[in-house]
């Protein structure tokens, strides 16, 4: 499993602490520079904190020449609402169609269709309750059955990390593990 880090820390050092490969996760919130232009990366939209359209679009513009190395772009979403997220996905899809896209699955996604044919990835987002639910596990299993990349956000504890590792997700992120050496070392021990 790859750990995606929104950080300006040395990615190789982080990988050693975690015991897992690391790649950069760019967000419009921090706009960290690209530390390894030769490596794969992903782009988050920052909606969990506060979506900023101009910053998101600037980030896409900055990285467009490296689009071939992008694992996914998290299409803007509405935290906690799958229905509203699907509406936002439909709005943004035409603008982002040339990128590998990830739908950020939210609370209520289990009752709504997922536009699999437009996705390179699914990003398990939403509340902690949703993220740890049977519904999220079923979405992960469906994505893996269709050979889609699976990413899970906000994975900052060893137990949660191990649980998603066992489910076979491709990548995770967490602001805590991006910022704090002690959190990376706890997961890597």
Phi, psi and omega per residue, in radians:
X1 nan 2.408 3.123
X2 -1.646 2.430 3.065
X3 -1.805 2.065 3.118
X4 -1.582 2.172 -3.055
X5 -2.102 2.202 2.983
X6 -1.574 1.525 -2.993
X7 -2.660 2.836 2.967
X8 -1.898 0.173 3.054
X9 -1.268 2.804 3.082
X10 -1.164 2.100 -3.060
X11 -1.166 -0.595 3.115
X12 -1.176 -0.687 3.076
X13 -1.132 -0.723 3.100
X14 -1.088 -0.730 3.128
X15 -1.075 -0.691 3.110
X16 -1.122 -0.732 3.132
X17 -1.147 -0.669 -3.083
X18 -1.456 -0.464 -3.028
X19 1.301 0.374 3.134
X20 -2.500 2.642 3.093
X21 -1.113 2.621 3.132
X22 -2.167 2.624 3.013
X23 -2.430 2.879 -3.081
X24 -1.523 2.391 3.025
X25 -1.955 1.988 3.134
X26 -1.565 2.449 3.043
X27 -2.329 2.643 3.082
X28 -1.238 -0.169 -3.132
X29 -1.313 -0.699 -3.073
X30 -1.857 -0.574 3.135
X31 0.939 0.687 3.075
X32 -1.028 2.617 3.126
X33 -1.244 2.814 3.124
X34 -1.388 1.911 -3.067
X35 -1.403 -0.435 -3.078
X36 -2.427 1.424 -3.069
X37 -1.073 -0.256 -3.135
X38 -1.545 -0.138 -3.046
X39 -1.744 2.792 3.007
X40 -1.128 2.737 -3.136
X41 -2.686 3.048 3.019
X42 -2.452 2.844 3.129
X43 -2.177 2.158 3.030
X44 -1.682 2.847 -3.073
X45 -1.751 -0.154 3.107
X46 1.358 0.140 -3.056
X47 -1.156 -0.430 -3.120
X48 -1.073 -0.621 3.094
X49 -1.593 -1.009 -3.140
X50 -3.055 2.013 -3.133
X51 -1.242 2.291 3.105
X52 -2.179 1.799 -3.047
X53 -1.000 -0.825 -3.102
X54 -1.087 -0.745 3.138
X55 -1.180 -0.678 3.099
X56 -1.097 -0.838 3.140
X57 -1.134 -0.632 3.094
X58 -1.133 -0.664 3.111
X59 -1.142 -0.761 3.082
X60 -1.064 -0.745 3.121
X61 -1.105 -0.764 -3.137
X62 -1.041 -0.661 -3.037
X63 -1.732 0.052 -3.002
X64 -1.069 -0.549 3.137
X65 -1.223 -0.276 3.141
X66 -1.904 0.269 -3.087
X67 -0.900 -0.567 -3.129
X68 -1.133 -0.293 3.106
X69 -1.747 -0.005 -3.077
X70 -1.411 2.191 3.097
X71 -1.292 -0.748 3.105
X72 -2.914 2.753 2.936
X73 -2.032 2.149 3.081
X74 -1.302 1.931 3.136
X75 -1.113 2.437 -3.138
X76 -0.833 2.499 -3.040
X77 -2.416 2.985 3.078
X78 -2.038 1.886 -3.038
X79 -1.011 2.212 3.085
X80 1.565 -0.070 -3.090
X81 -2.351 1.819 3.098
X82 -1.129 -0.720 -3.105
X83 -1.058 -0.857 3.136
X84 -1.161 -0.618 3.112
X85 -1.097 -0.715 3.108
X86 -1.125 -0.635 3.079
X87 -1.136 -0.761 3.120
X88 -1.145 -0.673 3.086
X89 -1.015 -0.831 3.134
X90 -1.038 -0.647 3.127
X91 -1.154 -0.796 -3.050
X92 -1.452 -0.387 -3.030
X93 -0.878 -0.868 -3.111
X94 -1.029 -0.595 -3.127
X95 -1.323 -0.502 -3.027
X96 -1.861 0.073 -2.984
X97 -0.972 -0.429 -3.109
X98 -1.507 0.037 3.084
X99 -1.867 2.742 2.987
X100 -1.314 2.043 -2.962
X101 -1.733 2.570 3.024
X102 -2.142 2.264 2.956
X103 -1.462 2.286 3.075
X104 -1.539 1.829 -3.123
X105 -1.208 2.337 -3.080
X106 -2.180 3.017 3.076
X107 -0.921 2.259 -3.124
X108 1.691 -0.079 -3.103
X109 -1.077 -0.498 -3.098
X110 -1.087 -0.364 -3.121
X111 -1.759 0.097 -3.067
X112 -2.269 2.647 3.126
X113 -1.241 2.648 3.059
X114 -1.879 2.287 -3.114
X115 -1.362 1.132 -3.022
X116 -0.929 -0.648 -3.069
X117 -1.128 -0.292 3.141
X118 -1.783 0.042 -2.980
X119 -1.951 2.495 2.915
X120 -1.689 -0.387 -3.022
X121 -2.666 2.814 2.929
X122 -2.134 2.399 -3.098
X123 -1.993 2.001 3.125
X124 -1.405 1.913 -3.138
X125 -2.039 -2.440 3.091
X126 1.375 -2.943 -3.124
X127 -1.289 2.886 3.090
X128 -1.039 -0.703 3.134
X129 -1.027 -0.777 3.120
X130 -1.161 -0.809 -3.090
X131 -0.991 -0.567 -3.108
X132 -1.732 0.192 -3.061
X133 -1.528 2.856 3.008
X134 -1.066 -0.580 3.127
X135 -1.062 -0.787 3.116
X136 -1.115 -0.714 3.113
X137 -1.075 -0.719 3.116
X138 -1.133 -0.673 3.091
X139 -1.126 -0.741 3.091
X140 -1.029 -0.824 -3.122
X141 -1.114 -0.707 3.117
X142 -1.127 -0.767 3.131
X143 -1.066 -0.769 -3.140
X144 -1.133 -0.639 3.113
X145 -1.135 -0.443 3.118
X146 -1.754 0.201 3.094
X147 1.060 0.672 3.071
X148 -1.686 2.582 3.045
X149 -1.166 2.425 3.095
X150 -2.112 2.164 3.111
X151 -2.128 2.488 3.085
X152 -2.166 2.271 3.120
X153 -1.604 2.774 3.083
X154 0.989 0.979 3.089
X155 -1.927 1.616 -3.019
X156 -2.009 -0.064 -3.119
X157 -1.996 2.643 3.105
X158 -0.999 -0.701 -3.132
X159 -1.118 -0.805 3.137
X160 -1.147 -0.720 3.109
X161 -1.021 -0.855 -3.118
X162 -1.110 -0.705 3.135
X163 -1.057 -0.782 -3.140
X164 -1.305 -0.524 3.024
X165 -1.057 -0.767 3.131
X166 -1.139 -0.519 3.113
X167 -1.361 -0.170 3.082
X168 1.448 0.406 3.100
X169 -1.156 2.719 -3.079
X170 -1.455 -0.602 -3.102
X171 -2.716 2.777 3.085
X172 -2.444 2.859 2.983
X173 -2.457 2.957 3.067
X174 -3.018 2.307 -3.117
X175 -1.135 -0.583 3.123
X176 -1.137 -0.812 -3.133
X177 -1.266 -0.380 3.061
X178 -1.287 -0.565 -3.031
X179 -1.665 -0.627 -2.893
X180 -2.029 2.146 3.101
X181 -1.000 -0.755 -3.074
X182 -1.088 -0.559 3.102
X183 -1.255 -0.707 3.095
X184 -1.110 -0.718 -3.136
X185 -1.163 -0.621 3.084
X186 -1.100 -0.719 3.132
X187 -1.231 -0.668 -3.088
X188 -1.358 -0.157 -3.089
X189 -1.478 nan nan
